[in-house]
Amino acid sequence: MEQTGTLRVRVFTSNAQLPVEGASVVVTQKNPNGKYDLLSVQATNSSGEIRELKIPTPLSSASTSPEQGRGQTNAICEVWAEAPGFVVVKIDGVQIFPDVITDQQIELAPLEDGEHGLDRVNERQISAQNL
């Protein structure tokens, strides 16, 4: 039996955290074969948010006792966000835990004059948590 965790994404710009409406948010996950599965493609609403996404996770019991070994305690996703006039952001290593809501905040920076959306991708890596 699988458990699920929940991913919430909010896209904004500037230090004032102004929401970016209509941004495309793509969520993928690497499968055991090394290929990526597409989990979600959504556009942000007027608050810069997408609908919550339920993501399958390993059972929480897989990591609670030594006799069960050191199983993986969470699912790992990649989240992309892009909107016209902004630098694309790709975040690797987004951790989704069983029965937990993960809030992923994504700040988009404006493109420089003459730049196009894929000229520059801001890639970020979230390090694994030491549990």
C-alpha positions in Angstrom: 0.0 0.0 0.0 1.2 3.5 -0.9 0.9 6.7 1.0 0.7 10.2 -0.5 2.1 13.6 0.3 0.8 16.9 -1.0 2.7 19.5 -3.0 1.6 23.1 -3.0 3.4 25.6 -5.3 3.2 29.4 -5.3 4.9 31.5 -7.9 5.8 35.1 -7.3 8.1 37.9 -8.3 10.1 40.6 -6.4 10.8 41.1 -2.7 7.1 42.1 -2.3 6.2 38.6 -3.4 3.7 39.7 -6.1 1.9 36.6 -7.4 2.5 35.7 -11.0 -0.8 34.7 -12.7 -0.7 32.4 -15.7 2.7 30.9 -15.0 3.2 27.4 -16.2 4.2 24.9 -13.5 5.4 21.4 -14.5 6.0 18.7 -11.9 8.0 15.6 -12.9 9.5 12.6 -11.1 12.2 10.2 -12.2 11.0 6.6 -12.3 13.1 3.5 -11.5 14.1 3.2 -15.2 15.7 6.6 -15.1 13.1 8.3 -17.2 10.9 11.1 -16.1 7.2 10.8 -15.5 5.0 13.9 -16.0 2.9 14.3 -12.8 1.3 17.7 -13.5 1.1 20.7 -15.8 -0.9 23.6 -14.5 -1.2 27.4 -14.8 -1.1 29.5 -11.7 -4.3 31.4 -10.6 -4.5 35.1 -9.6 -2.8 34.2 -6.3 0.2 32.6 -8.1 -0.8 29.1 -6.9 -1.6 25.8 -8.6 -4.1 23.2 -7.3 -2.6 20.9 -4.6 -1.0 17.8 -6.1 -1.1 14.4 -4.4 2.1 12.5 -5.0 2.7 8.8 -4.1 5.3 8.4 -1.4 7.0 5.4 0.3 5.3 4.1 3.4 6.3 6.0 6.5 6.9 2.6 8.2 9.7 1.9 5.8 12.0 4.1 7.9 10.8 3.7 11.5 12.6 0.5 12.6 16.1 -0.9 12.0 14.8 -4.3 11.0 13.0 -2.8 8.1 16.2 -1.3 6.8 16.9 2.2 5.8 14.2 2.6 3.1 13.6 5.8 1.3 11.4 8.1 3.4 10.1 10.4 0.8 9.4 11.0 -2.9 11.6 13.3 -5.0 10.2 15.6 -7.7 11.4 18.3 -10.0 9.4 21.5 -10.4 9.7 23.9 -13.3 8.0 27.3 -13.5 8.0 29.8 -16.4 6.0 32.8 -17.4 6.5 35.3 -20.3 9.0 37.9 -19.4 10.7 35.9 -16.6 13.7 33.5 -16.3 12.7 29.9 -16.2 13.2 28.2 -12.8 13.9 24.5 -12.3 14.1 23.1 -8.8 15.5 19.6 -8.4 15.1 17.5 -5.3 11.7 18.7 -4.0 11.0 16.3 -1.2 7.5 15.0 -0.6 6.8 13.1 2.7 3.9 10.8 3.5 0.9 12.7 4.9 2.7 16.0 4.9 2.1 19.2 2.8 5.2 20.5 1.1 5.0 24.2 0.2 7.3 25.2 -2.6 7.8 28.9 -3.1 9.2 29.9 -6.5 10.5 33.4 -7.2 10.7 34.4 -10.9 13.2 37.1 -11.9 12.4 39.3 -14.9 14.4 38.7 -18.1 16.9 41.3 -19.2 16.1 43.3 -22.4 16.7 41.1 -25.4 16.7 37.8 -23.5 14.2 35.0 -24.3 12.6 32.6 -21.9 15.0 29.7 -22.5 18.2 31.8 -22.8 18.7 31.4 -19.1 17.4 28.8 -16.7 17.8 29.3 -13.0 18.4 25.8 -11.6 18.3 25.1 -7.9 19.0 21.9 -6.0 17.4 21.0 -2.7 19.7 18.9 -0.6 18.4 15.8 1.0 17.3 16.3 4.6 19.3 14.4 7.2 16.5 12.6 9.1 
